[in-house]
């Protein structure tokens, strides 16, 4: 297996949000936002591994959330618990989540929440490009939206995430990635991702487990 880059960033349980990742965004604007219309045409063809959509599944009262990342060609889903939707925490969480597959991260598509305002830090760390869907157009991130609905089978709306643990995240991730998909020729996302990348699926999950934000 090819050597994988790990990002070692420690975050305290109650971090102080200084200018670690650059200047804070303005209250209602994502700096240097690039619209989804500027995404390369290859994205829509699903002909390569490495085009990701990310989002958050949020617990009751916004106490804890799960970053979800969905790879469009293979359907692979990666998930990571984070304690806060502060932009610094989300940026570090995305980097840690996708670092084990950094070689296969070309684009990341997000929505317009300010929790994704530090996208330039993410892009620099992963050597990828970030794009933003149009406001109130969730269908422009259809793969991720569909995956989030499936994740809600394991973390229903209204449930609290205060006591969520790594094993629960791993169970949800494995359930989704070992589910055969018609659009994948009845292969599972884990199988297809391994075939396309020559990476071991379990190694990816193990490397993700080394980086916890809680």
NULO-387173 format. One record per residue: residue number from 0; residue in three letters; x, y, z of N, C-alpha, C, O in turn. Coordinates in Angstrom, 2 decimals, padded with zeros to 5 digits, always signed. Example, Ala and Ser with C-alpha at 12.3 -4.5 7.8 and 13.67 -1.06 7.14 Angstrom:
2
num residu n_px n_py n_pz ca_px ca_py ca_pz c_px c_py c_pz o_px o_py o_pz
0 ALA +013.19 -005.69 +007.80 +012.30 -004.50 +007.80 +013.20 -003.30 +007.80 +014.24 -003.32 +008.46
1 SER +012.85 -002.25 +007.08 +013.67 -001.06 +007.14 +012.90 +000.03 +007.87 +013.41 +001.14 +008.04
% end
This chain:
214
num residu n_px n_py n_pz ca_px ca_py ca_pz c_px c_py c_pz o_px o_py o_pz
0 UNK +000.85 -001.20 +000.00 +000.00 +000.00 +000.00 +000.88 +001.24 +000.00 +001.90 +001.29 +000.68
1 UNK +000.48 +002.22 -000.75 +001.26 +003.44 -000.85 +001.28 +004.16 +000.48 +000.34 +004.10 +001.27
2 UNK +002.40 +004.84 +000.71 +002.53 +005.56 +001.96 +001.49 +006.67 +002.03 +001.31 +007.43 +001.07
3 UNK +000.82 +006.77 +003.15 -000.26 +007.72 +003.30 +000.18 +008.85 +004.20 +000.91 +008.64 +005.17
4 UNK -000.26 +010.06 +003.89 +000.06 +011.23 +004.69 -000.95 +011.36 +005.80 -002.16 +011.38 +005.57
5 UNK -000.44 +011.46 +007.04 -001.30 +011.66 +008.18 -001.14 +013.08 +008.68 -000.02 +013.60 +008.72
6 UNK -002.22 +013.70 +009.04 -002.18 +015.06 +009.56 -002.32 +014.99 +011.07 -003.34 +014.54 +011.58
7 UNK -001.29 +015.42 +011.77 -001.28 +015.38 +013.23 -001.61 +016.76 +013.77 -000.74 +017.63 +013.82
8 UNK -002.85 +016.97 +014.16 -003.27 +018.23 +014.74 -004.04 +017.93 +016.01 -005.05 +017.23 +015.97
9 UNK -003.57 +018.45 +017.12 -004.25 +018.22 +018.38 -005.21 +019.37 +018.65 -004.86 +020.54 +018.50
10 UNK -006.42 +019.01 +019.07 -007.43 +020.01 +019.40 -007.96 +019.70 +020.78 -008.41 +018.58 +021.03
11 UNK -007.91 +020.65 +021.68 -008.41 +020.43 +023.02 -009.92 +020.34 +023.02 -010.58 +020.76 +022.06
12 UNK -010.46 +019.78 +024.09 -011.90 +019.60 +024.16 -012.63 +020.93 +024.13 -013.72 +021.03 +023.57
13 UNK -012.04 +021.94 +024.73 -012.62 +023.27 +024.70 -011.59 +024.21 +024.09 -010.91 +024.95 +024.81
14 UNK -011.46 +024.18 +022.75 -010.41 +024.96 +022.11 -010.69 +026.45 +022.17 -011.84 +026.88 +022.27
15 UNK -009.62 +027.22 +022.13 -009.77 +028.67 +021.99 -009.52 +029.00 +020.53 -008.48 +028.64 +019.98
16 UNK -010.44 +029.68 +019.93 -010.40 +029.89 +018.49 -009.66 +031.18 +018.15 -010.27 +032.24 +017.97
17 UNK -008.36 +031.07 +018.07 -007.54 +032.18 +017.64 -007.38 +032.09 +016.12 -008.11 +031.35 +015.46
18 UNK -006.45 +032.83 +015.59 -006.29 +032.86 +014.14 -005.37 +031.76 +013.64 -004.51 +032.01 +012.80
19 UNK -005.54 +030.54 +014.17 -004.69 +029.42 +013.78 -004.77 +029.13 +012.28 -003.77 +028.80 +011.65
20 UNK -005.95 +029.26 +011.73 -006.17 +028.87 +010.34 -006.40 +030.09 +009.46 -007.02 +029.99 +008.40
21 UNK -005.92 +031.23 +009.88 -006.11 +032.43 +009.08 -007.16 +033.33 +009.69 -007.67 +033.07 +010.78
22 UNK -007.48 +034.39 +008.98 -008.44 +035.36 +009.49 -009.83 +034.77 +009.58 -010.20 +033.91 +008.78
23 UNK -010.60 +035.24 +010.55 -011.98 +034.78 +010.69 -012.82 +035.32 +009.55 -012.60 +036.44 +009.09
24 UNK -013.81 +034.52 +009.08 -014.66 +034.99 +007.99 -015.60 +036.07 +008.48 -015.90 +036.16 +009.67
25 UNK -016.07 +036.90 +007.56 -017.09 +037.87 +007.92 -018.36 +037.13 +008.30 -018.51 +035.95 +008.01
26 UNK -019.26 +037.82 +008.94 -020.39 +037.15 +009.58 -021.27 +036.40 +008.58 -021.79 +035.34 +008.91
27 UNK -021.44 +036.92 +007.39 -022.39 +036.31 +006.45 -021.75 +035.94 +005.12 -022.46 +035.79 +004.12
28 UNK -020.43 +035.81 +005.08 -019.79 +035.56 +003.80 -018.67 +034.55 +003.93 -017.88 +034.60 +004.87
29 UNK -018.61 +033.63 +002.96 -017.50 +032.69 +002.88 -016.43 +033.31 +002.00 -016.70 +033.58 +000.83
30 UNK -015.23 +033.54 +002.52 -014.20 +034.19 +001.72 -013.76 +033.33 +000.54 -013.58 +032.12 +000.66
31 UNK -013.59 +034.00 -000.61 -013.08 +033.35 -001.82 -013.88 +032.11 -002.21 -013.33 +031.09 -002.63
32 UNK -015.18 +032.21 -002.05 -016.09 +031.13 -002.43 -016.06 +030.91 -003.94 -016.12 +031.87 -004.70
33 UNK -015.96 +029.65 -004.37 -015.99 +029.30 -005.78 -017.28 +028.54 -006.06 -017.55 +027.51 -005.44
34 UNK -018.08 +029.05 -006.99 -019.40 +028.47 -007.25 -019.27 +027.11 -007.94 -018.30 +026.82 -008.64
35 UNK -020.29 +026.30 -007.71 -020.34 +024.95 -008.26 -020.29 +024.95 -009.79 -019.85 +023.97 -010.40
36 UNK -020.74 +026.04 -010.42 -020.71 +026.12 -011.89 -019.29 +026.07 -012.44 -019.10 +025.76 -013.62
37 UNK -018.32 +026.37 -011.62 -016.93 +026.36 -012.08 -016.23 +025.01 -011.86 -015.04 +024.87 -012.13
38 UNK -016.97 +024.05 -011.38 -016.42 +022.71 -011.19 -016.09 +022.11 -012.55 -016.82 +022.36 -013.51
39 UNK -015.01 +021.32 -012.67 -014.65 +020.72 -013.97 -015.72 +019.75 -014.46 -016.41 +019.13 -013.67
40 UNK -015.84 +019.64 -015.78 -016.87 +018.78 -016.38 -016.72 +017.32 -015.95 -017.71 +016.59 -015.88
41 UNK -015.50 +016.90 -015.67 -015.26 +015.49 -015.32 -016.02 +015.10 -014.06 -016.30 +013.92 -013.84
42 UNK -016.35 +016.07 -013.25 -017.07 +015.79 -012.00 -018.39 +015.09 -012.29 -018.71 +014.09 -011.64
43 UNK -019.14 +015.58 -013.25 -020.47 +015.03 -013.53 -020.41 +013.67 -014.22 -021.40 +012.95 -014.25
44 UNK -019.26 +013.34 -014.78 -019.13 +012.06 -015.49 -018.88 +010.89 -014.55 -019.03 +009.73 -014.96
45 UNK -018.50 +011.15 -013.31 -018.17 +010.10 -012.35 -017.14 +009.12 -012.93 -017.23 +007.92 -012.70
46 UNK -016.20 +009.62 -013.66 -015.23 +008.77 -014.34 -013.92 +008.62 -013.58 -013.03 +007.89 -014.03
47 UNK -013.78 +009.30 -012.45 -012.55 +009.18 -011.66 -012.91 +009.14 -010.17 -013.96 +009.62 -009.75
48 UNK -012.03 +008.57 -009.42 -012.18 +008.58 -007.97 -011.54 +009.87 -007.44 -010.42 +010.21 -007.81
49 UNK -012.25 +010.57 -006.58 -011.63 +011.74 -005.98 -012.49 +012.98 -005.92 -012.02 +014.04 -005.50
50 UNK -013.75 +012.87 -006.32 -014.66 +014.01 -006.23 -015.61 +013.75 -005.06 -016.44 +012.85 -005.10
51 UNK -015.47 +014.56 -004.02 -016.16 +014.34 -002.76 -017.20 +015.42 -002.48 -017.06 +016.56 -002.92
52 UNK -018.24 +015.04 -001.76 -019.23 +015.97 -001.24 -019.23 +015.83 +000.28 -019.24 +014.71 +000.79
53 UNK -019.23 +016.94 +000.99 -019.20 +016.88 +002.45 -020.38 +017.65 +003.05 -020.92 +018.57 +002.44
54 UNK -020.76 +017.24 +004.25 -021.89 +017.86 +004.94 -021.78 +017.51 +006.41 -020.82 +016.87 +006.84
55 UNK -022.77 +017.94 +007.20 -022.84 +017.62 +008.62 -024.17 +016.96 +008.94 -025.21 +017.36 +008.43
56 UNK -024.13 +015.95 +009.78 -025.32 +015.40 +010.42 -025.26 +015.88 +011.87 -024.32 +015.55 +012.59
57 UNK -026.25 +016.65 +012.28 -026.17 +017.39 +013.54 -027.04 +016.75 +014.61 -028.18 +016.37 +014.36
58 UNK -026.48 +016.62 +015.82 -027.20 +016.06 +016.93 -028.16 +017.06 +017.55 -028.15 +018.24 +017.21
59 UNK -028.98 +016.58 +018.47 -029.97 +017.42 +019.14 -029.29 +018.59 +019.84 -028.24 +018.45 +020.47
60 UNK -029.91 +019.75 +019.71 -029.41 +020.98 +020.34 -028.00 +021.35 +019.89 -027.28 +022.06 +020.59
61 UNK -027.62 +020.86 +018.72 -026.31 +021.16 +018.14 -025.16 +020.74 +019.06 -024.08 +021.32 +019.02
62 UNK -025.41 +019.73 +019.88 -024.37 +019.23 +020.77 -023.70 +018.02 +020.14 -024.06 +016.88 +020.39
63 UNK -022.72 +018.30 +019.31 -022.03 +017.25 +018.58 -022.61 +017.05 +017.20 -023.81 +017.25 +016.98
64 UNK -021.76 +016.65 +016.28 -022.19 +016.42 +014.90 -021.22 +015.48 +014.21 -020.12 +015.23 +014.70
65 UNK -021.64 +014.97 +013.08 -020.83 +014.04 +012.30 -020.53 +014.68 +010.95 -021.45 +015.06 +010.22
66 UNK -019.26 +014.80 +010.62 -018.87 +015.20 +009.27 -019.05 +013.98 +008.38 -018.55 +012.90 +008.69
67 UNK -019.76 +014.15 +007.27 -019.93 +013.06 +006.31 -019.26 +013.45 +005.00 -019.42 +014.57 +004.52
68 UNK -018.53 +012.52 +004.43 -017.87 +012.73 +003.14 -018.25 +011.59 +002.23 -018.10 +010.42 +002.59
69 UNK -018.73 +011.92 +001.04 -019.19 +010.90 +000.10 -018.42 +011.04 -001.21 -018.39 +012.11 -001.81
70 UNK -017.81 +009.94 -001.65 -017.06 +009.92 -002.90 -018.00 +009.53 -004.03 -018.66 +008.49 -003.95
71 UNK -018.07 +010.33 -005.07 -019.14 +010.19 -006.06 -019.01 +008.95 -006.95 -020.03 +008.33 -007.25
72 UNK -017.84 +008.58 -007.36 -017.72 +007.45 -008.28 -018.01 +006.12 -007.58 -018.74 +005.28 -008.11
73 UNK -017.44 +005.93 -006.41 -017.54 +004.64 -005.73 -018.64 +004.59 -004.68 -019.02 +003.51 -004.22
74 UNK -019.16 +005.76 -004.29 -020.16 +005.80 -003.23 -019.61 +005.62 -001.84 -020.37 +005.49 -000.88
75 UNK -018.28 +005.62 -001.70 -017.68 +005.43 -000.38 -018.10 +006.55 +000.57 -018.09 +007.72 +000.20
76 UNK -018.47 +006.17 +001.78 -018.86 +007.13 +002.80 -017.85 +007.09 +003.94 -017.52 +006.02 +004.44
77 UNK -017.36 +008.26 +004.34 -016.50 +008.39 +005.52 -017.18 +009.32 +006.50 -017.81 +010.30 +006.11
78 UNK -017.04 +009.02 +007.79 -017.74 +009.78 +008.82 -016.80 +010.08 +009.99 -015.93 +009.28 +010.32
79 UNK -017.01 +011.24 +010.60 -016.17 +011.62 +011.74 -016.97 +012.49 +012.70 -017.59 +013.47 +012.29
80 UNK -016.94 +012.13 +013.98 -017.58 +012.95 +014.99 -016.72 +014.18 +015.28 -015.50 +014.08 +015.36
81 UNK -017.37 +015.33 +015.44 -016.71 +016.55 +015.90 -017.60 +017.19 +016.96 -018.82 +017.06 +016.89
82 UNK -017.01 +017.88 +017.93 -017.80 +018.42 +019.03 -018.46 +019.76 +018.73 -019.32 +020.22 +019.49
83 UNK -018.06 +020.40 +017.63 -018.53 +021.76 +017.37 -018.57 +022.00 +015.87 -017.85 +021.35 +015.11
84 UNK -019.43 +022.95 +015.43 -019.45 +023.33 +014.02 -018.66 +024.60 +013.77 -018.82 +025.24 +012.72
85 UNK -017.80 +024.98 +014.70 -016.92 +026.11 +014.46 -016.04 +025.81 +013.24 -015.59 +024.68 +013.07
86 UNK -015.81 +026.80 +012.41 -015.13 +026.60 +011.14 -013.75 +025.96 +011.30 -013.35 +025.13 +010.48
87 UNK -013.01 +026.33 +012.36 -011.69 +025.73 +012.57 -011.81 +024.23 +012.82 -011.06 +023.44 +012.26
88 UNK -012.75 +023.85 +013.69 -012.95 +022.45 +014.03 -013.37 +021.65 +012.79 -012.87 +020.55 +012.57
89 UNK -014.28 +022.20 +012.00 -014.76 +021.49 +010.80 -013.62 +021.32 +009.80 -013.48 +020.25 +009.21
90 UNK -012.82 +022.36 +009.60 -011.71 +022.26 +008.66 -010.73 +021.17 +009.07 -010.31 +020.36 +008.25
91 UNK -010.36 +021.15 +010.34 -009.43 +020.14 +010.83 -010.05 +018.75 +010.72 -009.36 +017.79 +010.36
92 UNK -011.34 +018.64 +011.02 -012.02 +017.36 +010.91 -012.03 +016.82 +009.49 -011.79 +015.63 +009.28
93 UNK -012.31 +017.68 +008.51 -012.31 +017.24 +007.10 -010.91 +016.78 +006.69 -010.76 +015.76 +006.01
94 UNK -009.90 +017.53 +007.10 -008.52 +017.16 +006.75 -008.17 +015.80 +007.35 -007.61 +014.94 +006.66
95 UNK -008.50 +015.59 +008.60 -008.19 +014.32 +009.23 -008.99 +013.18 +008.60 -008.48 +012.07 +008.46
96 UNK -010.23 +013.46 +008.23 -011.08 +012.43 +007.64 -010.56 +011.98 +006.28 -010.58 +010.79 +005.97
97 UNK -010.09 +012.94 +005.47 -009.71 +012.63 +004.09 -008.20 +012.44 +003.88 -007.78 +012.03 +002.80
98 UNK -007.40 +012.73 +004.88 -005.95 +012.57 +004.72 -005.53 +011.15 +004.34 -004.62 +011.01 +003.51
99 UNK -006.13 +010.10 +004.90 -005.72 +008.76 +004.49 -005.96 +008.45 +003.01 -005.33 +007.55 +002.45
100 UNK -006.86 +009.21 +002.37 -007.12 +009.01 +000.94 -006.75 +010.25 +000.15 -007.31 +010.51 -000.92
101 UNK -005.80 +011.01 +000.68 -005.44 +012.31 +000.08 -005.12 +012.21 -001.40 -005.45 +013.11 -002.17
102 UNK -004.49 +011.12 -001.80 -004.14 +010.94 -003.21 -005.38 +010.92 -004.10 -005.30 +011.20 -005.30
103 UNK -006.51 +010.60 -003.50 -007.76 +010.50 -004.24 -008.76 +011.56 -003.77 -009.95 +011.28 -003.61
104 UNK -008.27 +012.75 -003.55 -009.13 +013.89 -003.25 -008.78 +015.00 -004.24 -007.76 +015.68 -004.10
105 UNK -009.64 +015.16 -005.24 -009.43 +016.20 -006.26 -010.31 +017.42 -006.00 -009.85 +018.56 -006.06
106 UNK -011.58 +017.17 -005.72 -012.51 +018.26 -005.44 -013.34 +017.92 -004.21 -013.59 +016.75 -003.91
107 UNK -013.77 +018.97 -003.50 -014.70 +018.82 -002.38 -015.80 +019.85 -002.58 -015.54 +021.04 -002.71
108 UNK -017.04 +019.38 -002.59 -018.19 +020.27 -002.76 -018.91 +020.39 -001.42 -019.19 +019.40 -000.76
109 UNK -019.22 +021.63 -001.05 -019.82 +021.93 +000.25 -021.06 +022.79 +000.06 -021.33 +023.28 -001.04
110 UNK -021.82 +022.98 +001.14 -022.90 +023.96 +001.09 -022.38 +025.28 +001.67 -021.19 +025.40 +001.96
111 UNK -023.26 +026.24 +001.83 -022.83 +027.60 +002.10 -022.80 +027.99 +003.58 -022.70 +029.18 +003.90
112 UNK -022.88 +027.03 +004.47 -022.79 +027.34 +005.88 -021.41 +027.84 +006.25 -020.40 +027.40 +005.69
113 UNK -021.36 +028.77 +007.20 -020.08 +029.34 +007.60 -019.17 +028.33 +008.28 -017.99 +028.60 +008.49
114 UNK -019.71 +027.16 +008.63 -018.85 +026.12 +009.18 -017.81 +025.64 +008.15 -016.81 +025.02 +008.52
115 UNK -018.05 +025.93 +006.87 -017.10 +025.55 +005.83 -016.27 +026.74 +005.35 -015.67 +026.70 +004.28
116 UNK -016.24 +027.79 +006.15 -015.56 +029.02 +005.73 -014.04 +028.87 +005.61 -013.40 +029.65 +004.91
117 UNK -013.46 +027.89 +006.29 -012.01 +027.69 +006.22 -011.64 +026.69 +005.12 -010.69 +025.92 +005.25
118 UNK -012.38 +026.72 +004.05 -012.16 +025.78 +002.95 -010.77 +025.92 +002.33 -010.22 +024.94 +001.83
119 UNK -010.21 +027.12 +002.36 -008.89 +027.31 +001.75 -007.81 +026.57 +002.54 -006.84 +026.08 +001.96
120 UNK -007.97 +026.49 +003.84 -007.06 +025.71 +004.67 -007.16 +024.23 +004.31 -006.15 +023.54 +004.21
121 UNK -008.39 +023.75 +004.11 -008.61 +022.36 +003.72 -007.97 +022.09 +002.35 -007.27 +021.09 +002.18
122 UNK -008.21 +022.97 +001.41 -007.68 +022.78 +000.06 -006.16 +022.74 +000.05 -005.56 +021.94 -000.66
123 UNK -005.54 +023.60 +000.86 -004.08 +023.63 +000.92 -003.53 +022.35 +001.51 -002.52 +021.83 +001.04
124 UNK -004.18 +021.84 +002.55 -003.70 +020.63 +003.22 -003.88 +019.39 +002.35 -003.03 +018.50 +002.36
125 UNK -004.98 +019.33 +001.61 -005.29 +018.14 +000.81 -004.91 +018.29 -000.66 -005.03 +017.35 -001.44
126 UNK -004.44 +019.49 -001.03 -004.10 +019.77 -002.43 -005.29 +019.48 -003.34 -005.18 +018.79 -004.35
127 UNK -006.43 +020.02 -002.94 -007.68 +019.81 -003.66 -008.34 +021.15 -003.93 -007.84 +022.19 -003.49
128 UNK -009.45 +021.13 -004.66 -010.21 +022.34 -004.94 -011.57 +022.25 -004.26 -012.19 +021.19 -004.21
129 UNK -012.03 +023.38 -003.74 -013.31 +023.43 -003.04 -014.33 +024.21 -003.86 -014.02 +025.24 -004.44
130 UNK -015.55 +023.69 -003.88 -016.65 +024.35 -004.59 -017.88 +024.38 -003.69 -018.04 +023.55 -002.80
131 UNK -018.76 +025.36 -003.96 -019.93 +025.55 -003.12 -021.20 +025.48 -003.96 -021.32 +026.15 -004.99
132 UNK -022.14 +024.67 -003.49 -023.44 +024.60 -004.14 -024.17 +025.93 -003.98 -023.85 +026.72 -003.09
133 UNK -025.13 +026.15 -004.83 -025.92 +027.37 -004.72 -026.82 +027.29 -003.47 -027.24 +026.20 -003.08
134 UNK -027.10 +028.42 -002.86 -027.95 +028.41 -001.67 -029.30 +027.74 -001.93 -029.93 +027.97 -002.96
135 UNK -029.73 +026.93 -000.98 -031.03 +026.25 -001.02 -031.16 +025.28 -002.20 -032.27 +025.01 -002.66
136 UNK -030.04 +024.78 -002.69 -030.05 +023.81 -003.81 -029.34 +022.53 -003.37 -028.29 +022.19 -003.90
137 UNK -029.92 +021.84 -002.40 -029.28 +020.66 -001.84 -029.11 +019.55 -002.88 -028.24 +018.69 -002.73
138 UNK -029.95 +019.56 -003.94 -029.83 +018.53 -004.96 -028.51 +018.62 -005.73 -028.11 +017.67 -006.40
139 UNK -027.83 +019.75 -005.63 -026.53 +019.86 -006.28 -025.45 +019.05 -005.55 -024.34 +018.87 -006.06
140 UNK -025.78 +018.57 -004.37 -024.92 +017.65 -003.64 -025.71 +016.37 -003.37 -025.77 +015.88 -002.24
141 UNK -026.32 +015.85 -004.42 -027.27 +014.75 -004.29 -026.71 +013.50 -003.65 -027.38 +012.86 -002.85
142 UNK -025.47 +013.15 -004.00 -024.87 +011.94 -003.43 -024.78 +012.04 -001.92 -025.11 +011.09 -001.21
143 UNK -024.32 +013.17 -001.45 -024.16 +013.35 -000.01 -025.49 +013.43 +000.70 -025.65 +012.88 +001.80
144 UNK -026.46 +014.10 +000.10 -027.78 +014.20 +000.71 -028.40 +012.82 +000.88 -028.99 +012.52 +001.92
145 UNK -028.27 +011.97 -000.15 -028.82 +010.61 -000.06 -028.11 +009.81 +001.02 -028.75 +009.06 +001.78
146 UNK -026.79 +009.96 +001.10 -026.03 +009.24 +002.13 -026.44 +009.69 +003.52 -026.57 +008.86 +004.42
147 UNK -026.66 +010.98 +003.70 -027.06 +011.48 +005.02 -028.40 +010.90 +005.47 -028.61 +010.64 +006.65
148 UNK -029.30 +010.70 +004.51 -030.58 +010.08 +004.86 -030.37 +008.66 +005.37 -031.05 +008.21 +006.29
149 UNK -029.43 +007.95 +004.75 -029.13 +006.59 +005.21 -028.46 +006.60 +006.58 -028.75 +005.75 +007.42
150 UNK -027.59 +007.57 +006.81 -026.92 +007.67 +008.11 -027.93 +007.92 +009.22 -027.73 +007.48 +010.35
151 UNK -029.01 +008.63 +008.90 -030.03 +008.91 +009.90 -030.74 +007.64 +010.37 -031.44 +007.67 +011.38
152 UNK -030.58 +006.53 +009.66 -031.11 +005.27 +010.15 -030.41 +004.86 +011.44 -031.00 +004.18 +012.29
153 UNK -029.17 +005.27 +011.59 -028.36 +004.90 +012.75 -028.29 +006.02 +013.78 -028.03 +005.78 +014.96
154 UNK -028.52 +007.25 +013.33 -028.51 +008.41 +014.22 -029.75 +009.24 +013.91 -029.65 +010.25 +013.21
155 UNK -030.91 +008.84 +014.42 -032.17 +009.51 +014.06 -032.18 +010.98 +014.43 -031.50 +011.41 +015.36
156 UNK -032.96 +011.74 +013.68 -033.13 +013.16 +014.01 -033.68 +013.29 +015.43 -034.55 +012.54 +015.85
157 UNK -033.14 +014.27 +016.13 -033.57 +014.50 +017.50 -032.77 +013.74 +018.53 -032.91 +013.98 +019.73
158 UNK -031.91 +012.81 +018.08 -031.10 +012.06 +019.03 -029.88 +012.88 +019.45 -029.33 +013.64 +018.66
159 UNK -029.48 +012.72 +020.69 -028.33 +013.44 +021.19 -027.03 +012.75 +020.84 -026.96 +011.52 +020.82
160 UNK -026.00 +013.53 +020.57 -024.70 +012.98 +020.20 -023.68 +013.12 +021.33 -022.49 +012.86 +021.13
161 UNK -024.12 +013.53 +022.52 -023.17 +013.80 +023.60 -022.34 +012.57 +023.96 -021.17 +012.69 +024.31
162 UNK -022.96 +011.38 +023.87 -022.26 +010.17 +024.29 -021.91 +009.27 +023.11 -021.67 +008.08 +023.28
163 UNK -021.89 +009.84 +021.93 -021.56 +009.06 +020.75 -020.11 +008.58 +020.86 -019.25 +009.31 +021.36
164 UNK -019.84 +007.36 +020.40 -018.48 +006.85 +020.50 -017.99 +006.36 +019.15 -018.75 +006.26 +018.18
165 UNK -016.69 +006.05 +019.10 -016.06 +005.67 +017.85 -016.68 +004.41 +017.25 -016.79 +004.30 +016.03
166 UNK -017.08 +003.47 +018.10 -017.65 +002.23 +017.60 -018.97 +002.47 +016.88 -019.26 +001.81 +015.88
167 UNK -019.77 +003.40 +017.36 -021.02 +003.72 +016.69 -020.76 +004.33 +015.31 -021.45 +003.99 +014.34
168 UNK -019.78 +005.21 +015.23 -019.42 +005.80 +013.94 -018.92 +004.72 +012.99 -019.29 +004.70 +011.82
169 UNK -018.08 +003.83 +013.50 -017.53 +002.75 +012.67 -018.63 +001.83 +012.17 -018.60 +001.39 +011.03
170 UNK -019.60 +001.53 +013.04 -020.71 +000.67 +012.64 -021.51 +001.30 +011.51 -021.83 +000.63 +010.52
171 UNK -021.85 +002.57 +011.64 -022.59 +003.27 +010.59 -021.80 +003.29 +009.28 -022.36 +003.03 +008.21
172 UNK -020.52 +003.59 +009.38 -019.68 +003.66 +008.18 -019.62 +002.31 +007.48 -019.77 +002.23 +006.26
173 UNK -019.41 +001.25 +008.24 -019.30 -000.09 +007.64 -020.62 -000.55 +007.04 -020.64 -001.17 +005.98
174 UNK -021.72 -000.25 +007.71 -023.03 -000.65 +007.19 -023.26 -000.05 +005.80 -023.72 -000.74 +004.89
175 UNK -022.94 +001.22 +005.64 -023.16 +001.89 +004.36 -022.19 +001.39 +003.30 -022.58 +001.20 +002.15
176 UNK -020.95 +001.18 +003.68 -019.92 +000.83 +002.68 -019.94 -000.63 +002.29 -019.28 -001.01 +001.32
177 UNK -020.67 -001.45 +003.02 -020.79 -002.86 +002.65 -022.20 -003.20 +002.15 -022.60 -004.37 +002.12
178 UNK -022.92 -002.17 +001.75 -024.26 -002.37 +001.19 -024.17 -002.37 -000.33 -023.78 -001.36 -000.91
179 UNK -024.51 -003.49 -001.00 -024.44 -003.51 -002.48 -025.34 -002.43 -003.08 -026.44 -002.17 -002.59
180 UNK -024.86 -001.81 -004.16 -025.61 -000.74 -004.82 -025.87 -001.10 -006.28 -024.98 -001.55 -007.00
181 UNK -027.10 -000.91 -006.69 -027.47 -001.19 -008.07 -026.64 -000.36 -009.03 -026.18 -000.87 -010.05
182 UNK -026.44 +000.93 -008.71 -025.70 +001.83 -009.60 -024.22 +001.45 -009.70 -023.52 +001.92 -010.59
183 UNK -023.75 +000.59 -008.78 -022.36 +000.13 -008.82 -022.26 -001.29 -009.36 -021.25 -001.97 -009.17
184 UNK -023.31 -001.74 -010.04 -023.31 -003.10 -010.55 -023.41 -004.12 -009.42 -022.87 -005.22 -009.52
185 UNK -024.09 -003.73 -008.35 -024.29 -004.54 -007.15 -023.00 -004.84 -006.41 -022.93 -005.77 -005.60
186 UNK -021.99 -004.07 -006.67 -020.81 -004.09 -005.82 -021.06 -003.18 -004.63 -021.96 -002.35 -004.65
187 UNK -020.26 -003.34 -003.59 -020.35 -002.43 -002.47 -019.39 -001.27 -002.68 -018.42 -001.41 -003.43
188 UNK -019.64 -000.11 -002.05 -018.67 +000.99 -002.14 -017.27 +000.59 -001.69 -016.29 +001.01 -002.29
189 UNK -017.18 -000.21 -000.64 -015.86 -000.64 -000.16 -015.14 -001.46 -001.23 -013.95 -001.28 -001.45
190 UNK -015.85 -002.35 -001.88 -015.25 -003.18 -002.93 -014.77 -002.32 -004.09 -013.64 -002.46 -004.56
191 UNK -015.64 -001.44 -004.56 -015.29 -000.65 -005.74 -014.16 +000.33 -005.43 -013.28 +000.54 -006.26
192 UNK -014.18 +000.92 -004.24 -013.11 +001.84 -003.88 -011.77 +001.11 -003.85 -010.76 +001.63 -004.33
193 UNK -011.75 -000.09 -003.29 -010.52 -000.88 -003.25 -010.04 -001.24 -004.65 -008.84 -001.19 -004.93
194 UNK -010.96 -001.61 -005.52 -010.60 -001.95 -006.90 -010.01 -000.76 -007.64 -009.02 -000.88 -008.36
195 UNK -010.63 +000.38 -007.46 -010.24 +001.57 -008.23 -008.95 +002.20 -007.71 -008.18 +002.78 -008.48
196 UNK -008.71 +002.10 -006.42 -007.57 +002.80 -005.82 -006.43 +001.89 -005.38 -005.32 +002.36 -005.14
197 UNK -006.71 +000.58 -005.29 -005.73 -000.39 -004.77 -005.41 -000.13 -003.30 -004.36 -000.55 -002.80
198 UNK -006.29 +000.56 -002.61 -006.14 +000.80 -001.19 -007.02 -000.17 -000.41 -008.10 -000.54 -000.86
199 UNK -006.55 -000.57 +000.75 -007.31 -001.46 +001.60 -008.32 -000.64 +002.41 -007.95 +000.28 +003.14
200 UNK -009.58 -000.98 +002.28 -010.65 -000.23 +002.95 -010.45 -000.20 +004.46 -010.62 +000.85 +005.08
201 UNK -010.09 -001.32 +005.06 -009.91 -001.36 +006.51 -008.73 -000.50 +006.96 -008.76 +000.06 +008.06
202 UNK -007.72 -000.38 +006.12 -006.60 +000.50 +006.45 -007.05 +001.95 +006.52 -006.61 +002.71 +007.38
203 UNK -007.93 +002.33 +005.60 -008.45 +003.70 +005.59 -009.18 +003.99 +006.90 -008.98 +005.04 +007.50
204 UNK -010.03 +003.06 +007.33 -010.77 +003.27 +008.57 -009.84 +003.30 +009.77 -010.03 +004.08 +010.70
205 UNK -008.83 +002.45 +009.75 -007.88 +002.44 +010.86 -007.16 +003.76 +010.98 -007.03 +004.31 +012.08
206 UNK -006.70 +004.29 +009.87 -005.98 +005.56 +009.89 -006.89 +006.69 +010.35 -006.45 +007.60 +011.05
207 UNK -008.14 +006.63 +009.95 -009.09 +007.65 +010.44 -009.27 +007.57 +011.95 -009.45 +008.59 +012.61
208 UNK -009.21 +006.36 +012.50 -009.44 +006.19 +013.93 -008.30 +006.77 +014.77 -008.46 +006.95 +015.98
209 UNK -007.16 +007.05 +014.15 -006.02 +007.60 +014.89 -006.21 +009.06 +015.26 -005.50 +009.59 +016.11
210 UNK -007.16 +009.72 +014.61 -007.33 +011.15 +014.80 -008.71 +011.44 +015.37 -009.70 +011.40 +014.65
211 UNK -008.78 +011.73 +016.64 -010.05 +012.02 +017.30 -010.08 +013.46 +017.75 -009.08 +013.99 +018.22
212 UNK -011.24 +014.08 +017.61 -011.40 +015.49 +018.00 -012.18 +015.60 +019.30 -012.71 +016.67 +019.61
213 UNK -012.26 +014.54 +020.07 -012.99 +014.59 +021.33 -012.33 +013.68 +022.32 -012.78 +013.57 +023.46
% end
